[in-house]
Amino acid sequence: MEIKILKDDEIRSKVSQRYGSVAKAGSSCCSAPASGCCQPQISQIGSEKLGYSADEMSSVPEGADMGLGCGNPQAIASLKPGENVLDLGSGGGFDCFLAAKAVGPAGMVIGVDMTPEMVSKARKNAVNGGYSNVDFRLGEIEHLPLADNSVDVIISNCVINLSPDKESVFRETFRVLRSNGRIAVSDVVAFKPLTEELRGNLDAYCGCIAGAATVNELEALLKKIGFKNVSIEIKPESRNFIKDWFKGAEDFVCSANITAGKP
C-alpha cells in the first residue's frame, strides 16, 4: 500500500479551511451541517470535561467557548495581574478572555490565529464582552506578528500539534518571550510512534492526531531551543474523549500539560 506524504502547505490550507468552517457555523458545527464542517475529524466537547469550571465557561461572551481544546492552559499558567499574555491559535477567544480577567486592566492579552474567520469571530466577541485589554491578530504561529521580548506568558490549547513545523513555532515563542517568561500549553502528544498510515491521513491531521509529536521529541526540541525547566505531564484520562475524535487515536495519543521557561 502506498503511503501518502503530506506537504506542509497542504496541511496548513486544509487546517485553515476546516476551522474556518467551524467558525462560520458557530459554537456548534452540528447546528449547520450544510457548512461541511460537521465531521468527526473535529470534535467539539464540553469544556467542563477539559477542566474548566462552570464560572469560567459562563464568564465569557456567548460563542467564545467552542469546545475545541484538549485541556485548560489557564490551570497551569499561574497568570498574574499586569502580565502580557499570548495565546497561540486563539480561535473564538475563550482562553484569551479568561486570561484578560486574570491579568486585569494593567495586563494585555494577544490572540494569534491563522484563520480569518476565527479572528473575525474573536474580535466580535471582544466587542460584545467589552474587553479593552485583548487584541486579536491574523498570523501563523510559525511566524508570530509580535516584537522580540514582548510577552511574559504564552498559552495554547490543542493547536501546536496542527503545525507541520513545530521547531519554528517554539523558536518563535522563545523569541517573543521576555527573560524569565514561560509557556503553559495544553496539547496532544504521542505516547508511542504513530503509524505511517495515520501520519499520512489529512483528516487525522486536522483532527489533532496525526501531527502529534512524541513526548521525547518535544522535550528534546524545547531544550535544544534553550528552554529550561521543561515539563511534559501526560493525562491518560484524556483518552476517554480522544477515542471519539478518530478511530483508534486513543491507542497512540493523549492530552498533556507542557510547561517551560526562558532563562
C-alpha positions as YAML, in Angstrom:
chain: A
units: angstrom
residues:
- id: 1
  name: MET
  ca: [0.00, 0.00, 0.00]
- id: 2
  name: GLU
  ca: [1.32, 3.43, -0.95]
- id: 3
  name: ILE
  ca: [1.81, 5.80, 1.99]
- id: 4
  name: LYS
  ca: [0.89, 9.42, 1.29]
- id: 5
  name: ILE
  ca: [3.38, 12.06, 2.43]
- id: 6
  name: LEU
  ca: [1.57, 15.23, 3.45]
- id: 7
  name: LYS
  ca: [3.09, 18.54, 2.38]
- id: 8
  name: ASP
  ca: [3.28, 21.49, 4.79]
- id: 9
  name: ASP
  ca: [1.25, 23.85, 2.60]
- id: 10
  name: GLU
  ca: [-1.38, 21.17, 2.07]
- id: 11
  name: ILE
  ca: [-1.71, 20.74, 5.83]
- id: 12
  name: ARG
  ca: [-1.92, 24.47, 6.56]
- id: 13
  name: SER
  ca: [-4.51, 25.04, 3.84]
- id: 14
  name: LYS
  ca: [-6.75, 22.19, 4.96]
- id: 15
  name: VAL
  ca: [-6.48, 23.11, 8.66]
- id: 16
  name: SER
  ca: [-7.37, 26.74, 7.93]
- id: 17
  name: GLN
  ca: [-10.29, 25.71, 5.72]
- id: 18
  name: ARG
  ca: [-11.63, 23.20, 8.23]
- id: 19
  name: TYR
  ca: [-11.52, 25.51, 11.25]
- id: 20
  name: GLY
  ca: [-12.79, 28.42, 9.20]
- id: 21
  name: SER
  ca: [-15.89, 26.34, 8.54]
- id: 22
  name: VAL
  ca: [-16.30, 25.75, 12.26]
- id: 23
  name: ALA
  ca: [-16.04, 29.49, 12.95]
- id: 24
  name: LYS
  ca: [-18.66, 30.35, 10.33]
- id: 25
  name: ALA
  ca: [-21.03, 27.66, 11.59]
- id: 26
  name: GLY
  ca: [-20.99, 28.96, 15.15]
- id: 27
  name: SER
  ca: [-20.27, 27.42, 18.53]
- id: 28
  name: SER
  ca: [-21.58, 24.03, 17.40]
- id: 29
  name: CYS
  ca: [-20.77, 22.88, 13.91]
- id: 30
  name: CYS
  ca: [-23.61, 20.39, 14.01]
- id: 31
  name: SER
  ca: [-26.11, 23.24, 14.08]
- id: 32
  name: ALA
  ca: [-25.23, 23.91, 10.45]
- id: 33
  name: PRO
  ca: [-24.40, 20.64, 8.68]
- id: 34
  name: ALA
  ca: [-24.55, 22.31, 5.29]
- id: 35
  name: SER
  ca: [-21.34, 24.16, 6.16]
- id: 36
  name: GLY
  ca: [-19.33, 20.99, 5.63]
- id: 37
  name: CYS
  ca: [-17.53, 21.29, 8.95]
- id: 38
  name: CYS
  ca: [-19.61, 18.80, 10.88]
- id: 39
  name: GLN
  ca: [-17.23, 15.88, 10.62]
- id: 40
  name: PRO
  ca: [-15.77, 13.53, 13.21]
- id: 41
  name: GLN
  ca: [-12.29, 14.86, 12.49]
- id: 42
  name: ILE
  ca: [-13.01, 17.98, 14.57]
- id: 43
  name: SER
  ca: [-14.69, 17.10, 17.82]
- id: 44
  name: GLN
  ca: [-16.25, 19.80, 19.96]
- id: 45
  name: ILE
  ca: [-16.72, 18.63, 23.54]
- id: 46
  name: GLY
  ca: [-17.99, 20.26, 26.67]
- id: 47
  name: SER
  ca: [-15.25, 22.38, 28.24]
- id: 48
  name: GLU
  ca: [-16.10, 21.03, 31.68]
- id: 49
  name: LYS
  ca: [-14.52, 17.76, 30.51]
- id: 50
  name: LEU
  ca: [-11.33, 19.68, 29.77]
- id: 51
  name: GLY
  ca: [-11.00, 21.11, 33.26]
- id: 52
  name: TYR
  ca: [-12.83, 24.42, 33.04]
- id: 53
  name: SER
  ca: [-15.15, 25.47, 35.82]
- id: 54
  name: ALA
  ca: [-18.77, 26.49, 35.39]
- id: 55
  name: ASP
  ca: [-17.83, 30.05, 36.37]
- id: 56
  name: GLU
  ca: [-15.15, 30.19, 33.67]
- id: 57
  name: MET
  ca: [-17.49, 28.92, 30.99]
- id: 58
  name: SER
  ca: [-20.24, 31.37, 31.93]
- id: 59
  name: SER
  ca: [-17.96, 34.39, 32.23]
- id: 60
  name: VAL
  ca: [-17.02, 34.75, 28.55]
- id: 61
  name: PRO
  ca: [-19.06, 36.18, 25.66]
- id: 62
  name: GLU
  ca: [-21.52, 33.83, 24.00]
- id: 63
  name: GLY
  ca: [-19.83, 31.88, 21.22]
- id: 64
  name: ALA
  ca: [-16.29, 32.22, 22.59]
- id: 65
  name: ASP
  ca: [-16.27, 28.75, 24.15]
- id: 66
  name: MET
  ca: [-16.25, 26.49, 21.10]
- id: 67
  name: GLY
  ca: [-15.15, 23.30, 22.86]
- id: 68
  name: LEU
  ca: [-12.18, 22.76, 20.54]
- id: 69
  name: GLY
  ca: [-9.44, 22.25, 23.14]
- id: 70
  name: CYS
  ca: [-7.85, 19.27, 24.86]
- id: 71
  name: GLY
  ca: [-7.18, 20.80, 28.27]
- id: 72
  name: ASN
  ca: [-7.14, 24.04, 30.26]
- id: 73
  name: PRO
  ca: [-3.91, 26.05, 29.97]
- id: 74
  name: GLN
  ca: [-5.30, 28.58, 32.44]
- id: 75
  name: ALA
  ca: [-4.96, 25.96, 35.17]
- id: 76
  name: ILE
  ca: [-1.19, 25.71, 34.70]
- id: 77
  name: ALA
  ca: [-0.30, 29.25, 33.59]
- id: 78
  name: SER
  ca: [-0.46, 30.91, 37.04]
- id: 79
  name: LEU
  ca: [-1.27, 34.26, 35.44]
- id: 80
  name: LYS
  ca: [-0.64, 37.39, 37.47]
- id: 81
  name: PRO
  ca: [-2.10, 40.91, 37.28]
- id: 82
  name: GLY
  ca: [-0.18, 43.12, 34.87]
- id: 83
  name: GLU
  ca: [1.31, 40.34, 32.74]
- id: 84
  name: ASN
  ca: [1.28, 40.32, 28.94]
- id: 85
  name: VAL
  ca: [-0.06, 37.04, 27.55]
- id: 86
  name: LEU
  ca: [0.00, 35.49, 24.08]
- id: 87
  name: ASP
  ca: [-2.44, 32.76, 23.03]
- id: 88
  name: LEU
  ca: [-1.32, 30.63, 20.07]
- id: 89
  name: GLY
  ca: [-4.30, 29.65, 17.92]
- id: 90
  name: SER
  ca: [-6.80, 31.73, 19.84]
- id: 91
  name: GLY
  ca: [-9.93, 30.60, 17.97]
- id: 92
  name: GLY
  ca: [-13.07, 32.30, 19.26]
- id: 93
  name: GLY
  ca: [-11.13, 33.89, 22.11]
- id: 94
  name: PHE
  ca: [-12.20, 31.68, 25.03]
- id: 95
  name: ASP
  ca: [-8.79, 31.37, 26.71]
- id: 96
  name: CYS
  ca: [-7.91, 34.98, 25.86]
- id: 97
  name: PHE
  ca: [-10.95, 36.30, 27.70]
- id: 98
  name: LEU
  ca: [-10.21, 34.19, 30.75]
- id: 99
  name: ALA
  ca: [-6.61, 35.38, 30.68]
- id: 100
  name: ALA
  ca: [-7.75, 39.00, 30.34]
- id: 101
  name: LYS
  ca: [-9.65, 38.70, 33.60]
- id: 102
  name: ALA
  ca: [-6.62, 37.17, 35.31]
- id: 103
  name: VAL
  ca: [-4.11, 39.84, 34.22]
- id: 104
  name: GLY
  ca: [-6.53, 42.72, 34.76]
- id: 105
  name: PRO
  ca: [-6.56, 46.16, 33.15]
- id: 106
  name: ALA
  ca: [-2.82, 46.60, 33.70]
- id: 107
  name: GLY
  ca: [-2.13, 43.49, 31.61]
- id: 108
  name: MET
  ca: [-2.62, 42.65, 27.95]
- id: 109
  name: VAL
  ca: [-3.67, 39.53, 26.06]
- id: 110
  name: ILE
  ca: [-2.88, 38.94, 22.39]
- id: 111
  name: GLY
  ca: [-4.51, 36.13, 20.42]
- id: 112
  name: VAL
  ca: [-2.99, 34.94, 17.14]
- id: 113
  name: ASP
  ca: [-4.87, 32.70, 14.71]
- id: 114
  name: MET
  ca: [-4.21, 31.77, 11.08]
- id: 115
  name: THR
  ca: [-7.91, 31.58, 10.20]
- id: 116
  name: PRO
  ca: [-9.54, 34.90, 9.20]
- id: 117
  name: GLU
  ca: [-12.99, 33.64, 10.22]
- id: 118
  name: MET
  ca: [-11.76, 32.85, 13.74]
- id: 119
  name: VAL
  ca: [-10.06, 36.23, 14.14]
- id: 120
  name: SER
  ca: [-13.22, 37.99, 12.99]
- id: 121
  name: LYS
  ca: [-15.33, 35.95, 15.39]
- id: 122
  name: ALA
  ca: [-12.99, 36.63, 18.31]
- id: 123
  name: ARG
  ca: [-12.93, 40.37, 17.62]
- id: 124
  name: LYS
  ca: [-16.72, 40.48, 17.63]
- id: 125
  name: ASN
  ca: [-16.77, 38.54, 20.88]
- id: 126
  name: ALA
  ca: [-14.34, 41.04, 22.40]
- id: 127
  name: VAL
  ca: [-16.58, 43.94, 21.44]
- id: 128
  name: ASN
  ca: [-19.67, 42.18, 22.78]
- id: 129
  name: GLY
  ca: [-17.89, 41.43, 26.05]
- id: 130
  name: GLY
  ca: [-16.41, 44.91, 26.44]
- id: 131
  name: TYR
  ca: [-12.80, 43.70, 26.62]
- id: 132
  name: SER
  ca: [-10.29, 46.53, 26.25]
- id: 133
  name: ASN
  ca: [-7.14, 44.57, 27.11]
- id: 134
  name: VAL
  ca: [-7.43, 41.93, 24.37]
- id: 135
  name: ASP
  ca: [-6.07, 42.14, 20.82]
- id: 136
  name: PHE
  ca: [-6.60, 39.52, 18.10]
- id: 137
  name: ARG
  ca: [-4.17, 39.28, 15.20]
- id: 138
  name: LEU
  ca: [-4.15, 37.26, 11.99]
- id: 139
  name: GLY
  ca: [-0.96, 35.28, 11.59]
- id: 140
  name: GLU
  ca: [0.77, 31.93, 11.61]
- id: 141
  name: ILE
  ca: [2.23, 30.64, 14.85]
- id: 142
  name: GLU
  ca: [5.40, 29.78, 12.93]
- id: 143
  name: HIS
  ca: [5.78, 33.50, 12.11]
- id: 144
  name: LEU
  ca: [4.33, 35.45, 15.02]
- id: 145
  name: PRO
  ca: [3.27, 39.08, 14.42]
- id: 146
  name: LEU
  ca: [4.90, 40.26, 17.66]
- id: 147
  name: ALA
  ca: [8.12, 42.01, 18.63]
- id: 148
  name: ASP
  ca: [11.03, 40.32, 20.36]
- id: 149
  name: ASN
  ca: [10.85, 40.05, 24.16]
- id: 150
  name: SER
  ca: [7.30, 41.38, 24.30]
- id: 151
  name: VAL
  ca: [5.24, 38.89, 26.36]
- id: 152
  name: ASP
  ca: [5.52, 37.28, 29.78]
- id: 153
  name: VAL
  ca: [3.44, 34.15, 29.23]
- id: 154
  name: ILE
  ca: [2.43, 32.05, 26.22]
- id: 155
  name: ILE
  ca: [-0.59, 29.77, 26.39]
- id: 156
  name: SER
  ca: [-2.12, 27.48, 23.78]
- id: 157
  name: ASN
  ca: [-4.85, 24.86, 23.69]
- id: 158
  name: CYS
  ca: [-4.57, 21.93, 21.27]
- id: 159
  name: VAL
  ca: [-3.04, 23.96, 18.43]
- id: 160
  name: ILE
  ca: [0.73, 23.35, 18.19]
- id: 161
  name: ASN
  ca: [0.11, 19.74, 17.13]
- id: 162
  name: LEU
  ca: [-1.54, 21.16, 13.99]
- id: 163
  name: SER
  ca: [1.68, 22.84, 12.86]
- id: 164
  name: PRO
  ca: [3.89, 20.90, 10.44]
- id: 165
  name: ASP
  ca: [6.90, 22.94, 11.64]
- id: 166
  name: LYS
  ca: [6.95, 22.74, 15.42]
- id: 167
  name: GLU
  ca: [10.56, 23.84, 15.69]
- id: 168
  name: SER
  ca: [9.66, 27.20, 14.10]
- id: 169
  name: VAL
  ca: [6.72, 27.52, 16.49]
- id: 170
  name: PHE
  ca: [8.87, 27.06, 19.58]
- id: 171
  name: ARG
  ca: [11.69, 29.23, 18.22]
- id: 172
  name: GLU
  ca: [9.13, 31.99, 17.72]
- id: 173
  name: THR
  ca: [7.75, 31.54, 21.22]
- id: 174
  name: PHE
  ca: [11.29, 31.78, 22.59]
- id: 175
  name: ARG
  ca: [11.88, 34.95, 20.55]
- id: 176
  name: VAL
  ca: [8.81, 36.85, 21.72]
- id: 177
  name: LEU
  ca: [9.09, 35.78, 25.37]
- id: 178
  name: ARG
  ca: [10.80, 38.10, 27.80]
- id: 179
  name: SER
  ca: [13.57, 36.85, 30.05]
- id: 180
  name: ASN
  ca: [12.08, 34.64, 32.78]
- id: 181
  name: GLY
  ca: [8.97, 34.26, 30.62]
- id: 182
  name: ARG
  ca: [7.15, 30.95, 30.45]
- id: 183
  name: ILE
  ca: [4.93, 28.76, 28.31]
- id: 184
  name: ALA
  ca: [1.88, 26.89, 29.58]
- id: 185
  name: VAL
  ca: [0.39, 24.71, 26.87]
- id: 186
  name: SER
  ca: [-2.30, 22.04, 26.67]
- id: 187
  name: ASP
  ca: [-1.72, 19.89, 23.62]
- id: 188
  name: VAL
  ca: [-1.96, 16.42, 22.16]
- id: 189
  name: VAL
  ca: [1.21, 14.32, 22.32]
- id: 190
  name: ALA
  ca: [2.05, 10.81, 21.16]
- id: 191
  name: PHE
  ca: [3.00, 8.29, 23.82]
- id: 192
  name: LYS
  ca: [4.15, 5.90, 21.11]
- id: 193
  name: PRO
  ca: [5.08, 6.45, 17.43]
- id: 194
  name: LEU
  ca: [2.14, 6.86, 15.08]
- id: 195
  name: THR
  ca: [1.76, 4.53, 12.11]
- id: 196
  name: GLU
  ca: [2.74, 5.83, 8.68]
- id: 197
  name: GLU
  ca: [-0.87, 5.37, 7.55]
- id: 198
  name: LEU
  ca: [-2.09, 7.62, 10.36]
- id: 199
  name: ARG
  ca: [0.57, 10.27, 9.76]
- id: 200
  name: GLY
  ca: [-0.42, 10.38, 6.10]
- id: 201
  name: ASN
  ca: [-4.11, 10.92, 6.84]
- id: 202
  name: LEU
  ca: [-5.06, 14.57, 6.34]
- id: 203
  name: ASP
  ca: [-8.31, 14.21, 8.27]
- id: 204
  name: ALA
  ca: [-6.35, 12.80, 11.22]
- id: 205
  name: TYR
  ca: [-4.02, 15.81, 10.99]
- id: 206
  name: CYS
  ca: [-6.90, 18.29, 11.06]
- id: 207
  name: GLY
  ca: [-8.33, 16.30, 13.98]
- id: 208
  name: CYS
  ca: [-5.26, 16.94, 16.18]
- id: 209
  name: ILE
  ca: [-3.98, 13.36, 15.88]
- id: 210
  name: ALA
  ca: [-1.52, 12.84, 13.02]
- id: 211
  name: GLY
  ca: [0.60, 15.90, 13.85]
- id: 212
  name: ALA
  ca: [1.25, 14.94, 17.46]
- id: 213
  name: ALA
  ca: [4.93, 14.77, 18.41]
- id: 214
  name: THR
  ca: [6.19, 12.24, 20.92]
- id: 215
  name: VAL
  ca: [6.99, 13.32, 24.47]
- id: 216
  name: ASN
  ca: [10.70, 12.69, 23.88]
- id: 217
  name: GLU
  ca: [10.67, 14.70, 20.64]
- id: 218
  name: LEU
  ca: [9.02, 17.69, 22.31]
- id: 219
  name: GLU
  ca: [11.28, 17.61, 25.32]
- id: 220
  name: ALA
  ca: [14.42, 17.43, 23.17]
- id: 221
  name: LEU
  ca: [13.19, 20.23, 20.91]
- id: 222
  name: LEU
  ca: [12.37, 22.60, 23.77]
- id: 223
  name: LYS
  ca: [15.76, 22.03, 25.39]
- id: 224
  name: LYS
  ca: [17.54, 22.43, 22.05]
- id: 225
  name: ILE
  ca: [15.95, 25.85, 21.55]
- id: 226
  name: GLY
  ca: [17.00, 26.97, 25.03]
- id: 227
  name: PHE
  ca: [14.00, 26.46, 27.28]
- id: 228
  name: LYS
  ca: [14.64, 25.45, 30.88]
- id: 229
  name: ASN
  ca: [12.57, 23.55, 33.45]
- id: 230
  name: VAL
  ca: [10.79, 21.62, 30.72]
- id: 231
  name: SER
  ca: [7.87, 19.53, 31.98]
- id: 232
  name: ILE
  ca: [5.51, 17.38, 29.90]
- id: 233
  name: GLU
  ca: [2.78, 15.82, 32.03]
- id: 234
  name: ILE
  ca: [0.63, 13.39, 30.08]
- id: 235
  name: LYS
  ca: [-3.03, 12.96, 31.04]
- id: 236
  name: PRO
  ca: [-4.06, 9.33, 30.42]
- id: 237
  name: GLU
  ca: [-7.68, 10.09, 31.28]
- id: 238
  name: SER
  ca: [-7.93, 12.25, 28.15]
- id: 239
  name: ARG
  ca: [-8.08, 9.07, 26.09]
- id: 240
  name: ASN
  ca: [-11.72, 8.84, 27.20]
- id: 241
  name: PHE
  ca: [-12.66, 11.72, 24.89]
- id: 242
  name: ILE
  ca: [-9.88, 11.35, 22.31]
- id: 243
  name: LYS
  ca: [-11.31, 7.96, 21.36]
- id: 244
  name: ASP
  ca: [-14.26, 9.84, 19.86]
- id: 245
  name: TRP
  ca: [-12.06, 12.07, 17.70]
- id: 246
  name: PHE
  ca: [-10.63, 9.48, 15.33]
- id: 247
  name: LYS
  ca: [-10.87, 5.70, 15.24]
- id: 248
  name: GLY
  ca: [-8.02, 4.14, 17.21]
- id: 249
  name: ALA
  ca: [-6.48, 7.51, 18.16]
- id: 250
  name: GLU
  ca: [-6.54, 6.70, 21.87]
- id: 251
  name: ASP
  ca: [-4.01, 3.93, 21.23]
- id: 252
  name: PHE
  ca: [-1.39, 6.49, 20.21]
- id: 253
  name: VAL
  ca: [-2.07, 9.93, 21.67]
- id: 254
  name: CYS
  ca: [-3.35, 11.74, 24.74]
- id: 255
  name: SER
  ca: [-3.51, 15.26, 26.11]
- id: 256
  name: ALA
  ca: [-0.61, 16.73, 28.06]
- id: 257
  name: ASN
  ca: [0.32, 19.81, 30.07]
- id: 258
  name: ILE
  ca: [3.54, 21.32, 28.70]
- id: 259
  name: THR
  ca: [5.43, 23.96, 30.66]
- id: 260
  name: ALA
  ca: [8.87, 25.52, 30.25]
- id: 261
  name: GLY
  ca: [10.69, 28.78, 30.94]
- id: 262
  name: LYS
  ca: [13.02, 31.16, 29.12]
- id: 263
  name: PRO
  ca: [16.17, 31.92, 31.12]
...
